[in-house]
Amino acid sequence: MTDTARLTETESGIRVITEVVPSVRSVALGLWTRTGSRDETPPLAGVSHFLEHLLFKGTPNYSAIEISERFDGLGASFNAATGKETTHLHARFLDEHTDDVFSLLGEMMFESTFPDIDSERDVVLEEIAMYEDEPSDRVHDYLSDAIFGDTPLGRRILGDAEVIANIPVPEIAEYHRQRYAAGNIVVAAAGNVDHEQIVAMTEKLSPATSGKVGEITPQNPSATGNCVFAVKDTEQYHVCFGGPGINRADERRFAMAVLDSIFGGSSSSRLFREVRENRGLAYSVGSYSEQFTDTGVAAIYVGTREDNIEEACAIIGTELEKIRTEPVSGDELARAKEHVKGRLVLSGESSAARMSRIARSALHDLPLLTLDEMLERVDQVTVEDISELSAGIYSRESLSTACVGRDENRFKAAVAPVSEALTA
């Protein structure tokens, strides 16, 4: 733990982690469960996200509209999120309302009565339909499919529309009972917060199941590149390249952040400079990474018009070859380090970001580093670290690709400079 963070495990097995931010009058509170889309079987595809929606629909004491009115009356901003490995409810509010907001979030988390389920089915089905109409979002799911195939990490968080339309309430309730177990829960709070107060309130929570749910099944990404193409009549081709990355506990995650800044994660990055600034081939281009418990993804995205697809892919292929084979310059390394350090410091000034960081640390049993320790890890990244990492995660043999566009043959011909194997 850091000097300002404290961790306590209650008798039921729920972990409570808090971090004091003395300069604020607000609290950021989150109730997290180590449950997400990778815990689903195909007949339950999308149930984690659907369940998150249903937590807002009613409890023994409040209807859906009363939940919203209660939060508004407390001056709180509130929401929820589902990922591949986590689901959480969260709120930010004045410190004087801590008891009331905690009580409401806890009731939603563990005592949902699942009313109005059919109307919420329609809401989620509309969300899925909206997502299908956003190829710049959808292409990232197609890349996951290319890398992980028909596995939980290869399937999208929103799930399958047919499952959402037909899954009965008892199955949702049983999933909730099993997965929202005490040992899977972390309560996290950051801001003007009293640790003992949060612990005392947590001890009153009543998860239906004690203990932890079993460990996740490791997912093995494809060691050879795959291509997924979705035909859609769009103005642009939306393209992703990517392959296996690093897991969330990997010590190279700081080098990964620096590499990402150099390659495509900043406005002075190589991809942004060459594809957008110098050639005007795209509005949106960049690189990103995702880390999971046992694996990860390192990826590149570009959206470009059909006439530009060949040139854009050729530039990406050239830049991939350079980052794999040529050492980065000292100026690039220094600039990227300062970029990463700046983001770390700025996020540390947000109570919500701090709440999220400490929650994930406790939820995934990761060491909680201080800000100074994280900045030091970034400063320790060397040119050699970047060369070794980029040669591995961007290796030509392991790169997969996904695209949403009009003509698959034209796209496959365009990807040859990135990897000849992807043209097959």
C-alpha positions as CSV (number, residue, x, y, z in Angstrom):
1,M,0.0,0.0,0.0
2,T,1.0,3.6,-0.4
3,D,1.2,6.2,2.4
4,T,-2.4,7.4,1.6
5,A,-4.0,4.1,0.7
6,R,-5.4,1.4,3.1
7,L,-6.7,-2.1,2.4
8,T,-8.9,-4.2,4.7
9,E,-10.6,-7.5,4.1
10,T,-14.0,-7.9,5.9
11,E,-15.1,-11.1,7.5
12,S,-17.3,-11.9,4.5
13,G,-14.3,-11.6,2.2
14,I,-15.1,-8.3,0.6
15,R,-11.9,-6.2,0.2
16,V,-12.1,-2.5,1.0
17,I,-9.4,-0.1,-0.4
18,T,-9.4,3.6,0.1
19,E,-7.1,6.5,-0.7
20,V,-7.2,9.9,0.9
21,V,-7.0,13.0,-1.3
22,P,-6.8,15.8,1.2
23,S,-7.3,18.6,-1.3
24,V,-10.9,17.7,-2.3
25,R,-14.3,17.8,-0.8
26,S,-15.7,15.0,-2.9
27,V,-15.6,11.2,-2.9
28,A,-15.3,8.8,-5.8
29,L,-16.8,5.4,-4.8
30,G,-16.9,2.2,-6.8
31,L,-18.3,-1.3,-6.1
32,W,-16.4,-3.7,-8.3
33,T,-16.8,-7.4,-9.1
34,R,-14.2,-9.5,-10.9
35,T,-16.7,-10.5,-13.5
36,G,-16.9,-9.6,-17.1
37,S,-17.6,-11.0,-20.6
38,R,-14.7,-13.4,-20.5
39,D,-16.6,-15.3,-17.7
40,E,-19.5,-16.1,-20.1
41,T,-20.3,-19.2,-22.1
42,P,-21.8,-18.7,-25.6
43,P,-25.4,-19.3,-24.3
44,L,-24.7,-16.4,-21.9
45,A,-22.9,-14.1,-24.3
46,G,-23.6,-10.5,-23.1
47,V,-25.2,-11.4,-19.8
48,S,-22.6,-9.4,-17.8
49,H,-23.4,-6.2,-19.6
50,F,-27.1,-6.9,-19.5
51,L,-27.0,-7.5,-15.8
52,E,-25.1,-4.2,-15.3
53,H,-28.1,-2.4,-17.0
54,L,-30.6,-4.3,-14.8
55,L,-28.9,-3.1,-11.6
56,F,-30.4,0.3,-12.3
57,K,-34.0,-0.9,-12.8
58,G,-35.1,-1.4,-9.3
59,T,-34.5,-2.6,-5.7
60,P,-36.8,-3.4,-2.8
61,N,-36.8,0.3,-1.8
62,Y,-36.5,2.2,-5.1
63,S,-37.9,2.0,-8.6
64,A,-35.6,2.9,-11.6
65,I,-36.8,6.5,-11.7
66,E,-36.5,6.8,-7.9
67,I,-32.9,5.6,-8.1
68,S,-32.1,8.4,-10.6
69,E,-34.0,11.0,-8.5
70,R,-32.1,9.8,-5.4
71,F,-28.7,10.2,-7.0
72,D,-29.7,13.6,-8.5
73,G,-31.0,14.7,-5.1
74,L,-27.6,13.9,-3.6
75,G,-25.8,15.9,-6.3
76,A,-24.0,12.7,-7.4
77,S,-22.8,11.7,-10.9
78,F,-23.2,8.0,-11.3
79,N,-22.8,5.3,-13.9
80,A,-21.6,1.7,-14.4
81,A,-19.3,-0.1,-16.8
82,T,-18.7,-3.7,-17.9
83,G,-15.4,-4.9,-19.3
84,K,-13.9,-8.3,-20.3
85,E,-12.8,-8.9,-16.7
86,T,-14.7,-6.5,-14.4
87,T,-18.1,-4.9,-13.8
88,H,-18.6,-1.9,-11.5
89,L,-21.0,0.7,-10.3
90,H,-19.5,4.1,-9.5
91,A,-20.4,7.6,-8.3
92,R,-18.8,10.9,-7.4
93,F,-20.5,13.1,-4.8
94,L,-20.0,15.5,-1.9
95,D,-18.3,13.9,1.1
96,E,-21.3,14.6,3.3
97,H,-23.4,12.2,1.3
98,T,-21.1,9.2,1.7
99,D,-23.5,7.1,3.8
100,D,-26.5,7.7,1.5
101,V,-24.7,7.0,-1.8
102,F,-23.0,3.9,-0.4
103,S,-26.3,2.5,0.8
104,L,-27.9,3.1,-2.6
105,L,-25.0,1.6,-4.6
106,G,-24.9,-1.4,-2.3
107,E,-28.6,-2.0,-2.6
108,M,-28.4,-1.8,-6.4
109,M,-25.4,-4.2,-6.5
110,F,-26.8,-7.0,-4.4
111,E,-30.6,-6.5,-4.1
112,S,-31.8,-5.8,-7.6
113,T,-35.3,-7.2,-8.2
114,F,-34.9,-7.2,-12.0
115,P,-38.2,-5.5,-12.8
116,D,-39.0,-4.1,-16.2
117,I,-36.7,-6.6,-17.8
118,D,-38.3,-6.6,-21.2
119,S,-38.0,-2.9,-21.7
120,E,-34.4,-3.0,-20.8
121,R,-33.9,-5.9,-23.2
122,D,-35.0,-3.5,-25.9
123,V,-32.6,-0.8,-24.6
124,V,-29.6,-3.2,-24.8
125,L,-30.7,-4.5,-28.2
126,E,-30.8,-0.8,-29.4
127,E,-27.3,-0.4,-28.0
128,I,-26.1,-3.4,-29.9
129,A,-27.7,-2.1,-33.1
130,M,-26.1,1.4,-32.6
131,Y,-22.8,-0.3,-32.1
132,E,-23.2,-2.3,-35.3
133,D,-23.6,1.0,-37.1
134,E,-20.3,2.3,-35.8
135,P,-17.6,0.5,-37.8
136,S,-14.8,2.5,-36.1
137,D,-15.9,0.8,-32.9
138,R,-16.9,-2.5,-34.3
139,V,-13.6,-3.2,-36.0
140,H,-11.8,-3.6,-32.6
141,D,-14.1,-6.5,-31.8
142,Y,-13.3,-8.0,-35.1
143,L,-9.6,-7.8,-34.3
144,S,-10.2,-9.5,-31.0
145,D,-11.9,-12.3,-33.0
146,A,-8.9,-12.5,-35.3
147,I,-6.5,-12.8,-32.4
148,F,-8.4,-14.9,-29.9
149,G,-10.9,-16.7,-32.1
150,D,-14.1,-18.2,-30.6
151,T,-13.1,-17.8,-27.0
152,P,-14.4,-15.4,-24.3
153,L,-11.7,-12.8,-25.1
154,G,-12.5,-13.1,-28.8
155,R,-16.2,-12.2,-28.3
156,R,-17.5,-8.7,-27.8
157,I,-18.6,-7.4,-24.4
158,L,-22.1,-6.4,-25.6
159,G,-22.7,-10.1,-26.5
160,D,-25.2,-11.7,-28.8
161,A,-28.5,-10.0,-29.7
162,E,-30.4,-13.3,-29.7
163,V,-29.1,-14.2,-26.2
164,I,-30.2,-10.8,-24.9
165,A,-33.6,-11.1,-26.5
166,N,-34.3,-14.5,-25.0
167,I,-32.4,-15.1,-21.8
168,P,-34.8,-15.7,-18.9
169,V,-34.7,-13.9,-15.6
170,P,-33.8,-17.0,-13.5
171,E,-30.6,-17.5,-15.5
172,I,-29.6,-13.9,-15.1
173,A,-30.4,-14.1,-11.3
174,E,-28.3,-17.2,-11.0
175,Y,-25.4,-15.7,-12.8
176,H,-25.7,-12.7,-10.5
177,R,-25.8,-14.9,-7.4
178,Q,-22.7,-16.9,-8.5
179,R,-20.5,-14.2,-9.9
180,Y,-21.2,-11.4,-7.4
181,A,-19.7,-13.4,-4.7
182,A,-18.1,-11.7,-1.7
183,G,-14.6,-12.9,-2.6
184,N,-15.0,-11.3,-6.0
185,I,-16.0,-7.9,-4.7
186,V,-13.8,-4.8,-4.0
187,V,-15.2,-1.6,-2.6
188,A,-12.9,1.3,-3.5
189,A,-13.1,5.0,-2.5
190,A,-10.8,8.0,-3.1
191,G,-11.1,11.6,-2.0
192,N,-12.2,13.1,1.3
193,V,-12.9,9.6,2.7
194,D,-12.6,7.9,6.1
195,H,-11.4,4.3,5.7
196,E,-13.0,2.9,8.8
197,Q,-16.4,4.4,7.8
198,I,-16.2,2.7,4.4
199,V,-15.3,-0.6,6.1
200,A,-18.2,-0.4,8.5
201,M,-20.6,0.2,5.7
202,T,-19.1,-2.6,3.7
203,E,-19.7,-5.0,6.5
204,K,-23.4,-4.4,6.2
205,L,-23.5,-5.5,2.5
206,S,-25.1,-8.9,1.9
207,P,-23.7,-10.8,-1.1
208,A,-25.7,-13.9,-1.8
209,T,-22.6,-16.1,-2.2
210,S,-19.4,-16.2,-0.1
211,G,-15.9,-17.1,-1.2
212,K,-14.3,-16.6,-4.6
213,V,-15.5,-17.9,-8.0
214,G,-13.0,-20.2,-9.6
215,E,-10.0,-18.9,-11.5
216,I,-10.3,-17.8,-15.1
217,T,-9.5,-20.2,-18.0
218,P,-6.3,-18.9,-19.7
219,Q,-6.7,-17.7,-23.3
220,N,-4.1,-18.4,-25.8
221,P,-3.9,-15.8,-28.6
222,S,-3.1,-17.0,-32.1
223,A,0.6,-17.2,-32.8
224,T,0.0,-16.7,-36.5
225,G,-1.9,-13.9,-38.1
226,N,-5.5,-14.1,-39.1
227,C,-7.7,-11.8,-41.2
228,V,-11.3,-10.9,-40.4
229,F,-13.2,-8.7,-43.0
230,A,-16.7,-7.4,-42.5
231,V,-18.4,-6.1,-45.6
232,K,-20.2,-2.7,-45.1
233,D,-21.0,0.1,-47.4
234,T,-19.0,2.8,-45.6
235,E,-17.2,5.9,-46.7
236,Q,-14.0,4.7,-45.0
237,Y,-12.2,1.5,-44.5
238,H,-11.7,1.0,-40.8
239,V,-8.6,-1.1,-40.2
240,C,-6.9,-2.7,-37.2
241,F,-3.6,-4.6,-37.0
242,G,-2.6,-6.3,-33.8
243,G,-1.3,-9.3,-32.0
244,P,-0.6,-10.7,-28.6
245,G,0.6,-8.1,-26.1
246,I,1.5,-8.3,-22.4
247,N,-0.6,-9.1,-19.3
248,R,-1.6,-6.5,-16.7
249,A,1.1,-7.6,-14.2
250,D,4.0,-7.6,-16.7
251,E,6.9,-5.4,-15.5
252,R,7.2,-4.3,-19.2
253,R,3.9,-2.4,-19.0
254,F,5.8,0.9,-18.4
255,A,8.0,0.2,-21.5
256,M,4.7,-0.6,-23.3
257,A,3.3,2.8,-22.4
258,V,6.4,4.5,-23.7
259,L,6.5,2.5,-26.9
260,D,2.9,3.2,-27.5
261,S,3.6,7.0,-27.1
262,I,6.4,6.8,-29.6
263,F,4.6,4.6,-32.2
264,G,1.1,5.9,-32.3
265,G,-0.3,7.0,-28.9
266,S,0.5,10.7,-29.1
267,S,0.2,13.7,-31.4
268,S,3.9,13.6,-32.1
269,S,4.0,9.8,-32.7
270,R,5.3,8.2,-35.8
271,L,1.9,7.0,-37.1
272,F,0.2,10.3,-36.4
273,R,3.0,12.3,-38.1
274,E,3.3,10.1,-41.2
275,V,-0.3,9.1,-41.9
276,R,-2.1,12.3,-40.8
277,E,0.2,15.2,-40.6
278,N,2.5,14.5,-43.6
279,R,0.1,12.7,-46.0
280,G,-3.4,13.7,-44.8
281,L,-4.6,10.1,-45.3
282,A,-6.7,9.9,-42.1
283,Y,-8.3,11.9,-39.4
284,S,-8.0,9.1,-36.8
285,V,-4.9,6.9,-36.6
286,G,-2.9,5.5,-33.7
287,S,-1.8,2.6,-31.6
288,Y,-3.1,1.2,-28.3
289,S,-2.7,-1.7,-25.9
290,E,-5.0,-3.7,-23.6
291,Q,-3.9,-5.8,-20.7
292,F,-5.8,-8.7,-19.2
293,T,-5.0,-11.1,-16.4
294,D,-3.1,-13.6,-18.5
295,T,-2.5,-11.9,-21.9
296,G,-3.0,-8.7,-23.8
297,V,-3.3,-7.0,-27.1
298,A,-1.1,-4.5,-28.9
299,A,-2.9,-2.9,-31.8
300,I,-3.0,-0.2,-34.5
301,Y,-6.1,1.6,-35.9
302,V,-6.7,3.7,-39.0
303,G,-9.8,5.0,-40.7
304,T,-9.2,6.1,-44.3
305,R,-11.1,6.5,-47.6
306,E,-11.0,3.7,-50.2
307,D,-8.6,5.6,-52.5
308,N,-6.1,5.9,-49.6
309,I,-6.2,2.3,-48.3
310,E,-3.1,1.1,-50.1
311,E,-0.9,4.1,-49.2
312,A,-2.0,4.1,-45.6
313,C,-1.3,0.4,-45.1
314,A,2.1,0.8,-46.9
315,I,3.1,3.5,-44.4
316,I,2.0,1.4,-41.5
317,G,4.0,-1.5,-42.8
318,T,7.1,0.7,-43.2
319,E,6.7,2.2,-39.7
320,L,6.2,-1.3,-38.2
321,E,9.4,-2.5,-39.9
322,K,11.3,0.5,-38.5
323,I,10.1,0.2,-34.9
324,R,10.9,-3.6,-35.0
325,T,14.4,-3.2,-36.4
326,E,15.8,0.3,-35.7
327,P,16.6,1.7,-32.2
328,V,14.4,4.7,-31.3
329,S,16.2,8.0,-31.0
330,G,17.1,9.6,-27.6
331,D,14.9,12.6,-28.3
332,E,11.9,10.3,-29.1
333,L,12.5,8.3,-25.9
334,A,12.8,11.4,-23.8
335,R,9.7,13.0,-25.3
336,A,7.6,9.8,-24.9
337,K,8.7,9.4,-21.3
338,E,7.6,12.9,-20.4
339,H,4.3,12.3,-22.2
340,V,3.6,9.1,-20.2
341,K,4.7,10.8,-16.9
342,G,2.4,13.7,-17.6
343,R,-0.6,11.5,-18.1
344,L,0.2,9.6,-14.9
345,V,0.4,12.9,-12.9
346,L,-2.7,14.4,-14.4
347,S,-4.7,11.2,-13.8
348,G,-3.5,11.2,-10.2
349,E,-5.3,14.6,-9.7
350,S,-8.6,12.9,-10.5
351,S,-10.3,11.2,-7.6
352,A,-12.2,9.0,-10.0
353,A,-9.0,7.9,-11.7
354,R,-7.4,7.2,-8.4
355,M,-10.4,5.2,-7.2
356,S,-10.3,3.1,-10.4
357,R,-6.5,2.5,-10.0
358,I,-6.7,1.3,-6.5
359,A,-9.8,-0.9,-7.2
360,R,-8.0,-2.7,-10.1
361,S,-4.9,-3.2,-7.9
362,A,-7.0,-4.9,-5.2
363,L,-9.2,-6.8,-7.6
364,H,-6.4,-8.3,-9.6
365,D,-3.9,-8.7,-6.6
366,L,-1.4,-6.2,-8.1
367,P,1.1,-4.2,-6.1
368,L,-0.1,-0.6,-5.6
369,L,2.8,1.6,-6.6
370,T,3.1,5.2,-5.5
371,L,3.2,8.0,-8.1
372,D,6.9,8.4,-7.5
373,E,7.5,4.7,-8.0
374,M,5.6,4.8,-11.3
375,L,7.5,7.8,-12.5
376,E,10.7,6.1,-11.7
377,R,9.7,3.0,-13.6
378,V,9.0,5.1,-16.6
379,D,12.4,6.9,-16.3
380,Q,14.1,3.5,-16.2
381,V,12.9,2.5,-19.7
382,T,15.8,2.2,-22.1
383,V,16.2,2.2,-25.9
384,E,17.0,-1.5,-25.5
385,D,13.7,-2.1,-23.7
386,I,11.8,-0.5,-26.5
387,S,13.6,-2.5,-29.2
388,E,13.1,-5.8,-27.4
389,L,9.4,-5.2,-26.8
390,S,8.6,-3.9,-30.2
391,A,10.4,-6.8,-31.9
392,G,8.2,-9.2,-30.0
393,I,4.7,-7.7,-30.0
394,Y,4.9,-6.3,-33.5
395,S,6.5,-9.4,-35.1
396,R,5.3,-9.9,-38.6
397,E,4.4,-13.5,-38.0
398,S,1.9,-12.9,-35.2
399,L,0.1,-9.8,-36.6
400,S,-3.6,-10.2,-37.3
401,T,-5.8,-7.7,-39.1
402,A,-9.5,-6.8,-39.1
403,C,-11.3,-4.4,-41.5
404,V,-14.8,-3.0,-42.1
405,G,-15.2,-1.8,-45.7
406,R,-16.6,-2.4,-49.1
407,D,-14.1,-4.7,-51.0
408,E,-12.3,-7.5,-49.2
409,N,-10.0,-8.2,-52.2
410,R,-8.8,-4.6,-52.3
411,F,-8.1,-4.6,-48.6
412,K,-6.2,-7.9,-48.7
413,A,-4.0,-6.6,-51.5
414,A,-3.3,-3.4,-49.5
415,V,-2.1,-5.3,-46.4
416,A,0.8,-7.0,-48.2
417,P,3.4,-4.3,-46.9
418,V,2.3,-5.2,-43.3
419,S,2.4,-9.0,-43.7
420,E,2.3,-11.1,-46.8
421,A,0.6,-13.9,-44.8
422,L,-2.4,-11.7,-44.3
423,T,-3.1,-11.6,-48.1
424,A,-3.8,-15.3,-48.3
